[in-house]
Amino acid sequence: MAIRDSDAAGLTDKVESTSNTPETTVAENTARTSIFSALAAPQYRRFWFGSLASVGATQLLIIGQGVLVFDLSGSEFLLGLAGAVTGIATIIVTLFGGVLADRVNKRLLLMTTSLMVAGLLFLLAMLDVTDVVKVWHVVAIASTIGVVVGFDSPARQSIFPLLIDRRNQMMSAVALNSVAWQGSRIIVPAIGGFALAYFGTHSVFFAGAVGFTLMFFIMTTVRVDEGEQGPSRSALAELWDGVRFVAANRLFAVLIPLTYANMFFSVSYMQLIPVFAGAYADQSDQALGFLFGLAGVGSIGGTFAVGRVRSYLPVGWLMILGSSGGSMAIIAFGVWTYFGPDPTGYANPIISPMFLVSAALMFISGTFNSIFLISSMTVLQLRVPSALRGRVMGIYVMTFSFIGIGGLLAGGVAQLVNASFAVAASSAVMLTIIVLVVVSQPVLRGLRTE
């Protein structure tokens, strides 16, 4: 039987009294539970397989959208803009999406959003396959998808804790969600690169529409006990409750902005990967797939490593290590792609030193960023009050929208200088932020397992 909101509240009550002290702790069993234990819960297992389809579709959208915009315009700025409009639209809506997730049936909300995204991807595919697509079409559809995702993400993040059977499966559920995302970054880019090379960008949009349609049908089979909904107040008043909780809780007030900064400065390089892949001439599509894929392989490695490492390193320092390690890898990536040897001088650019070192740095960055994200998400999910889960997690999941917005800044800098400088400088800013947080915030330094 899945955990109800009232059960989850008990866990929150046990930890909340210590949430503002330097020696903040989280339950030890979350670090020792098998990464696959949440799959023993039937409802979570169905949800997870549905998520595989929809997150794979999202990866196809990210790849196809970037390639299509760059092919149509040749502009790094417009490439960044296409990702940014999705992120901005999502951020604007997500706060109210969290309120809605606390008010309505989360399963029905996810079914609705899945069908809407499927329809929008089908529309983009039809515009592309008929050769009438323009950059403004891509930007308009991307922004509309961003609005829908603003309602989808809080519901997605607030429903899965209700689908597990035991509290000590929480870290497993968080890690498996990451496996779905990061695993798709391994497999999907390779498939997407092949599809782009042989069938065109429209093929990945059609496939994405199928993925979200599968998510819809799988969610029709999921059963979840969400408990009784409390009396509704105005949306702004309920939203303010979530904001006030985050502001009053030191750990949340430090950790959520830190994840925003990490995505904005350190992970936004993903938006510019098509620019770097373009250096490999006729093999640019394959290079794009491999670079995305190696970052995904690293993320999977980080997902499996995080539980073991937490047995030896306090979780606060684990998050610091994850964010700073990912930033340093991208600084090295920017330096290498600027000063390294030109890959076009090799018979096969894919096996050139430029590509091999770049791919290795993608792997390292993915590993460290995965460690940071899984650790931070687990801590927050264990501590958020159940009655505020949708709103607080709605504030948190805006994190992922900052990749696109950071990509807009990086794209602008790349247009003025170059892409290598843009990603290195952005990650250097993130590394500076980490140092300031370590020095000034004992609540993060003191976060540890019992």
C-alpha positions as CSV (number, residue, x, y, z in Angstrom):
1,M,0.0,0.0,0.0
2,A,1.4,3.4,-1.0
3,I,2.3,6.1,1.5
4,R,-0.4,8.6,2.1
5,D,0.2,12.3,2.7
6,S,-0.7,11.9,6.3
7,D,2.1,9.2,6.7
8,A,4.6,11.4,4.9
9,A,3.8,14.2,7.3
10,G,5.1,12.2,10.2
11,L,8.5,11.9,8.6
12,T,8.6,15.6,8.1
13,D,7.6,16.3,11.7
14,K,10.6,14.2,12.9
15,V,13.1,16.2,10.9
16,E,11.7,19.7,10.8
17,S,12.8,20.6,14.3
18,T,16.4,20.2,13.3
19,S,16.2,21.8,9.9
20,N,17.8,25.1,11.0
21,T,20.7,23.8,13.0
22,P,24.2,23.4,11.7
23,E,24.2,19.6,12.3
24,T,21.1,18.9,10.3
25,T,20.5,15.2,9.7
26,V,18.5,12.9,7.4
27,A,17.5,9.3,8.0
28,E,20.3,6.9,7.6
29,N,18.3,4.2,5.9
30,T,17.8,6.5,2.9
31,A,21.5,6.1,2.2
32,R,21.5,2.3,2.5
33,T,18.3,1.3,0.6
34,S,18.9,-0.4,-2.7
35,I,18.5,2.0,-5.7
36,F,15.9,-0.4,-7.1
37,S,13.8,-0.8,-4.0
38,A,11.1,1.6,-5.0
39,L,10.3,-0.6,-8.0
40,A,8.8,-3.1,-5.6
41,A,5.9,-0.7,-5.2
42,P,3.5,-1.6,-8.1
43,Q,2.0,1.9,-8.6
44,Y,5.4,3.6,-8.6
45,R,6.7,0.9,-11.0
46,R,4.0,1.8,-13.5
47,F,4.6,5.5,-13.1
48,W,8.3,5.0,-13.6
49,F,7.9,3.1,-16.9
50,G,5.5,5.8,-18.1
51,S,8.1,8.4,-17.2
52,L,10.7,6.5,-19.3
53,A,8.5,7.2,-22.3
54,S,7.8,10.9,-21.6
55,V,11.4,11.8,-20.5
56,G,12.7,10.1,-23.6
57,A,10.3,12.2,-25.6
58,T,11.6,15.3,-23.8
59,Q,15.2,14.5,-24.7
60,L,14.2,14.1,-28.3
61,L,12.5,17.5,-28.2
62,I,15.6,19.1,-26.7
63,I,17.9,17.6,-29.4
64,G,15.6,18.2,-32.3
65,Q,14.6,21.7,-31.3
66,G,18.3,22.8,-31.0
67,V,19.3,21.2,-34.3
68,L,16.3,22.6,-36.2
69,V,16.8,26.2,-34.9
70,F,20.5,26.1,-35.6
71,D,19.9,24.7,-39.1
72,L,17.3,27.3,-39.9
73,S,19.2,30.3,-38.5
74,G,22.9,29.5,-37.9
75,S,22.6,31.8,-34.8
76,E,23.9,30.8,-31.4
77,F,21.7,33.5,-29.9
78,L,18.5,32.1,-31.5
79,L,19.6,28.7,-30.4
80,G,19.8,29.9,-26.8
81,L,16.5,31.8,-27.2
82,A,14.6,28.7,-28.3
83,G,15.6,27.0,-25.0
84,A,15.1,30.1,-22.9
85,V,11.5,30.7,-23.9
86,T,10.6,27.2,-22.8
87,G,12.3,27.9,-19.4
88,I,10.8,31.3,-18.9
89,A,7.3,30.1,-19.7
90,T,7.7,27.2,-17.4
91,I,9.0,29.4,-14.5
92,I,6.1,31.8,-14.9
93,V,3.5,29.0,-14.7
94,T,5.2,26.5,-12.4
95,L,4.4,28.4,-9.2
96,F,0.7,28.3,-9.9
97,G,1.2,24.7,-11.2
98,G,2.3,23.8,-7.7
99,V,-0.9,25.3,-6.2
100,L,-3.0,23.4,-8.7
101,A,-1.1,20.1,-7.9
102,D,-2.1,20.6,-4.2
103,R,-5.8,21.2,-5.2
104,V,-6.7,18.7,-7.9
105,N,-6.2,15.0,-8.7
106,K,-2.5,14.8,-9.7
107,R,-3.0,11.7,-11.9
108,L,-5.6,13.4,-14.0
109,L,-3.5,16.5,-14.3
110,L,-0.5,14.4,-15.6
111,M,-2.8,12.7,-18.1
112,T,-4.0,16.1,-19.4
113,T,-0.6,17.6,-19.7
114,S,0.8,14.5,-21.4
115,L,-1.9,14.7,-24.2
116,M,-1.3,18.4,-24.6
117,V,2.5,18.0,-25.1
118,A,1.9,15.1,-27.5
119,G,-0.4,17.3,-29.6
120,L,2.1,20.2,-29.7
121,L,5.0,17.9,-30.8
122,F,2.8,16.4,-33.5
123,L,2.0,19.9,-34.8
124,L,5.8,20.8,-34.8
125,A,6.5,17.6,-36.7
126,M,3.9,18.4,-39.3
127,L,5.3,21.9,-39.8
128,D,8.7,20.4,-40.2
129,V,7.9,17.5,-42.5
130,T,6.0,19.9,-44.9
131,D,9.0,22.3,-45.0
132,V,7.0,25.3,-43.8
133,V,8.6,25.5,-40.4
134,K,10.2,28.8,-39.4
135,V,12.2,29.7,-36.3
136,W,9.2,31.6,-34.9
137,H,7.1,28.4,-35.1
138,V,9.7,26.5,-33.0
139,V,9.9,29.3,-30.5
140,A,6.1,29.7,-30.2
141,I,5.5,25.9,-29.8
142,A,8.5,25.7,-27.4
143,S,7.0,28.4,-25.2
144,T,3.6,26.7,-25.3
145,I,5.1,23.4,-24.2
146,G,6.9,25.4,-21.5
147,V,3.5,26.6,-20.2
148,V,2.2,23.0,-20.1
149,V,5.3,21.7,-18.4
150,G,4.8,24.4,-15.8
151,F,1.7,22.4,-14.7
152,D,3.2,19.0,-15.4
153,S,6.4,19.2,-13.4
154,P,5.0,20.0,-9.9
155,A,2.4,17.3,-10.3
156,R,5.1,14.8,-11.4
157,Q,7.4,15.7,-8.5
158,S,4.6,15.6,-5.9
159,I,2.9,12.4,-6.9
160,F,5.7,9.9,-6.9
161,P,6.2,10.0,-3.0
162,L,2.6,8.9,-2.8
163,L,3.3,5.8,-4.9
164,I,6.0,4.2,-2.8
165,D,5.2,1.7,-0.1
166,R,7.8,2.6,2.5
167,R,9.4,5.8,3.6
168,N,12.9,4.3,3.2
169,Q,12.2,3.9,-0.5
170,M,12.3,7.7,-1.0
171,M,16.0,7.9,-2.1
172,S,15.4,5.0,-4.4
173,A,12.5,6.7,-6.0
174,V,14.4,9.9,-6.4
175,A,17.4,8.0,-7.8
176,L,15.2,6.0,-10.2
177,N,13.6,9.2,-11.5
178,S,17.1,10.4,-12.2
179,V,17.9,7.1,-13.9
180,A,14.9,7.7,-16.2
181,W,16.2,11.1,-17.1
182,Q,19.9,10.3,-17.4
183,G,19.4,6.9,-19.0
184,S,17.4,8.6,-21.7
185,R,20.3,10.9,-22.2
186,I,22.4,7.9,-23.0
187,I,20.1,6.0,-25.3
188,V,18.0,8.7,-26.8
189,P,20.7,11.0,-28.2
190,A,22.3,8.0,-30.0
191,I,19.0,7.1,-31.5
192,G,18.2,10.8,-32.1
193,G,21.5,11.4,-33.8
194,F,20.8,8.5,-36.2
195,A,17.3,9.7,-36.9
196,L,18.4,13.2,-37.5
197,A,21.1,12.0,-40.0
198,Y,18.9,9.6,-41.9
199,F,15.3,10.8,-41.5
200,G,15.4,14.5,-40.5
201,T,14.3,16.5,-37.5
202,H,10.6,15.8,-38.0
203,S,11.2,12.2,-37.1
204,V,12.3,13.0,-33.5
205,F,9.2,15.2,-33.0
206,F,6.9,12.4,-34.2
207,A,8.6,10.0,-31.8
208,G,8.3,12.5,-29.0
209,A,4.6,12.8,-29.6
210,V,4.3,8.9,-29.3
211,G,6.3,9.0,-26.0
212,F,3.9,11.4,-24.3
213,T,0.9,9.5,-25.6
214,L,2.3,6.4,-24.0
215,M,2.7,8.3,-20.7
216,F,-1.0,9.2,-20.9
217,F,-2.1,5.6,-21.4
218,I,0.1,4.3,-18.6
219,M,-1.2,6.9,-16.2
220,T,-4.7,5.6,-16.8
221,T,-3.7,2.4,-15.0
222,V,-2.0,4.1,-12.0
223,R,-4.0,4.2,-8.7
224,V,-3.0,6.7,-6.0
225,D,-4.6,7.6,-2.7
226,E,-4.0,11.3,-2.4
227,G,-6.0,11.7,0.8
228,E,-8.6,14.4,1.3
229,Q,-8.0,17.8,-0.2
230,G,-8.0,20.7,2.3
231,P,-10.3,23.7,1.9
232,S,-9.2,25.9,-1.1
233,R,-8.2,29.5,-0.6
234,S,-7.2,32.0,-3.3
235,A,-4.3,30.8,-5.5
236,L,-2.1,33.7,-4.5
237,A,-2.7,33.0,-0.8
238,E,-1.8,29.3,-1.2
239,L,1.2,30.2,-3.3
240,W,2.4,32.6,-0.6
241,D,2.2,29.7,2.0
242,G,4.8,27.8,-0.1
243,V,7.0,30.8,-0.6
244,R,6.9,31.7,3.1
245,F,7.8,28.1,4.1
246,V,10.9,28.1,1.8
247,A,12.0,31.6,3.0
248,A,11.6,30.6,6.7
249,N,13.4,27.3,6.5
250,R,17.1,28.0,6.2
251,L,18.0,24.7,4.5
252,F,15.3,25.2,1.8
253,A,16.3,28.9,1.5
254,V,19.9,28.0,0.8
255,L,19.5,24.8,-1.2
256,I,16.8,25.8,-3.7
257,P,18.6,29.0,-4.9
258,L,21.8,27.0,-5.1
259,T,20.1,24.5,-7.5
260,Y,18.8,27.4,-9.5
261,A,22.3,28.8,-9.8
262,N,23.8,25.4,-10.6
263,M,21.4,24.9,-13.6
264,F,21.7,28.5,-14.8
265,F,25.5,28.7,-14.8
266,S,26.9,25.2,-14.8
267,V,24.4,23.0,-16.7
268,S,23.2,25.5,-19.3
269,Y,26.2,24.5,-21.5
270,M,23.8,21.7,-22.8
271,Q,22.0,24.3,-24.9
272,L,25.2,25.0,-26.8
273,I,26.2,21.4,-27.6
274,P,24.9,21.7,-31.2
275,V,27.5,24.5,-31.6
276,F,30.4,22.3,-30.4
277,A,29.0,19.4,-32.5
278,G,29.2,21.6,-35.6
279,A,33.0,21.4,-35.4
280,Y,32.9,17.8,-36.6
281,A,31.6,18.7,-40.1
282,D,29.8,15.8,-41.7
283,Q,29.7,13.8,-38.4
284,S,28.1,16.6,-36.4
285,D,24.9,14.7,-35.8
286,Q,26.8,11.7,-34.5
287,A,29.0,13.9,-32.4
288,L,25.9,15.6,-30.9
289,G,24.5,12.2,-29.9
290,F,27.7,11.0,-28.4
291,L,28.3,14.2,-26.4
292,F,24.8,14.2,-25.0
293,G,25.1,10.4,-24.4
294,L,28.4,10.6,-22.5
295,A,26.9,13.2,-20.2
296,G,24.1,10.8,-19.6
297,V,26.4,7.9,-18.9
298,G,28.2,10.0,-16.3
299,S,24.9,10.9,-14.7
300,I,23.9,7.3,-14.5
301,G,27.3,6.6,-12.8
302,G,26.7,9.4,-10.4
303,T,23.2,8.0,-9.6
304,F,24.6,4.6,-8.6
305,A,27.5,6.1,-6.8
306,V,25.7,8.6,-4.6
307,G,24.3,6.0,-2.1
308,R,27.7,4.4,-1.5
309,V,29.5,7.7,-1.2
310,R,27.0,9.0,1.3
311,S,28.2,6.3,3.7
312,Y,31.6,8.0,3.9
313,L,30.9,11.7,3.2
314,P,28.3,14.0,4.9
315,V,25.5,14.8,2.5
316,G,26.2,18.6,2.7
317,W,29.7,18.2,1.5
318,L,28.6,15.6,-1.1
319,M,26.4,18.3,-2.6
320,I,29.2,20.8,-2.5
321,L,31.6,18.3,-4.2
322,G,29.0,17.5,-6.8
323,S,28.3,21.1,-7.9
324,S,31.9,22.2,-7.8
325,G,33.2,19.1,-9.6
326,G,30.6,19.6,-12.4
327,S,31.6,23.3,-12.8
328,M,35.3,22.5,-12.9
329,A,34.7,19.9,-15.6
330,I,32.9,22.4,-17.8
331,I,35.5,25.1,-17.3
332,A,38.1,22.5,-18.6
333,F,35.7,21.7,-21.5
334,G,35.6,25.3,-22.5
335,V,39.3,25.7,-22.3
336,W,40.0,22.5,-24.2
337,T,37.5,23.2,-27.0
338,Y,39.1,26.6,-27.6
339,F,42.8,25.7,-27.4
340,G,42.7,22.0,-28.4
341,P,43.6,20.6,-31.9
342,D,41.1,21.1,-34.7
343,P,39.2,17.8,-35.2
344,T,38.7,18.4,-39.0
345,G,42.4,17.6,-39.6
346,Y,41.6,13.9,-38.8
347,A,40.3,11.3,-41.2
348,N,37.6,10.5,-38.6
349,P,36.9,13.5,-36.4
350,I,34.9,11.4,-33.9
351,I,38.1,9.6,-32.8
352,S,40.2,12.8,-32.7
353,P,41.8,14.0,-29.4
354,M,39.4,17.0,-29.4
355,F,36.4,14.7,-29.3
356,L,37.8,12.1,-26.9
357,V,38.8,14.7,-24.3
358,S,35.5,16.6,-24.8
359,A,33.5,13.4,-24.3
360,A,35.4,12.5,-21.2
361,L,34.7,16.0,-19.7
362,M,31.0,15.6,-20.5
363,F,31.1,12.3,-18.6
364,I,32.8,13.8,-15.6
365,S,30.4,16.8,-15.5
366,G,27.4,14.5,-15.7
367,T,28.7,12.4,-12.9
368,F,29.2,15.3,-10.5
369,N,26.0,17.1,-11.3
370,S,24.0,13.9,-10.8
371,I,25.4,13.5,-7.3
372,F,24.4,17.1,-6.5
373,L,20.9,16.8,-7.8
374,I,20.0,13.4,-6.3
375,S,21.3,14.4,-2.9
376,S,19.5,17.7,-2.9
377,M,16.2,16.3,-4.1
378,T,16.2,13.5,-1.5
379,V,16.9,15.9,1.3
380,L,14.1,18.3,0.2
381,Q,11.5,15.5,-0.4
382,L,12.1,14.1,3.0
383,R,11.6,17.5,4.7
384,V,8.8,19.1,2.8
385,P,5.4,19.1,4.7
386,S,2.9,17.0,2.8
387,A,0.3,19.7,2.7
388,L,2.7,22.0,0.9
389,R,4.4,19.4,-1.3
390,G,3.0,20.5,-4.6
391,R,3.8,24.2,-4.0
392,V,7.3,23.7,-2.5
393,M,8.3,21.2,-5.2
394,G,6.8,23.6,-7.8
395,I,9.3,26.2,-6.5
396,Y,12.0,23.6,-6.7
397,V,11.3,22.2,-10.1
398,M,11.8,25.6,-11.7
399,T,15.4,24.5,-11.3
400,F,15.3,22.7,-14.6
401,S,13.9,25.6,-16.4
402,F,17.0,27.6,-15.5
403,I,19.0,25.5,-18.0
404,G,17.2,27.1,-20.9
405,I,17.4,30.6,-19.4
406,G,21.1,30.2,-18.7
407,G,21.4,29.0,-22.3
408,L,20.1,32.3,-23.5
409,L,22.8,34.1,-21.6
410,A,25.4,31.7,-22.8
411,G,24.1,31.9,-26.4
412,G,24.4,35.7,-26.2
413,V,28.0,35.5,-24.9
414,A,28.8,32.9,-27.5
415,Q,27.5,35.2,-30.3
416,L,29.7,38.1,-29.0
417,V,32.8,36.1,-28.1
418,N,32.7,32.3,-28.7
419,A,30.9,29.2,-27.3
420,S,34.0,28.0,-25.4
421,F,34.4,31.2,-23.5
422,A,30.7,31.3,-22.8
423,V,30.5,27.9,-21.1
424,A,33.8,28.3,-19.2
425,A,33.0,31.8,-17.9
426,S,29.5,30.7,-16.8
427,S,30.8,27.7,-14.9
428,A,33.5,29.9,-13.3
429,V,30.7,32.0,-11.9
430,M,29.1,28.9,-10.4
431,L,32.3,27.8,-8.8
432,T,32.6,31.3,-7.2
433,I,29.0,30.9,-5.8
434,I,29.8,27.5,-4.3
435,V,32.8,28.9,-2.5
436,L,30.7,31.8,-1.1
437,V,28.0,29.3,0.1
438,V,30.6,27.0,1.8
439,V,32.1,30.0,3.7
440,S,28.8,31.6,4.7
441,Q,26.2,28.8,5.2
442,P,26.9,26.4,8.0
443,V,23.4,24.8,7.5
444,L,24.8,23.2,4.3
445,R,28.2,22.3,5.7
446,G,26.6,20.7,8.7
447,L,24.1,18.5,6.8
448,R,24.9,14.9,7.4
449,T,23.4,11.4,7.8
450,E,22.9,10.1,11.3
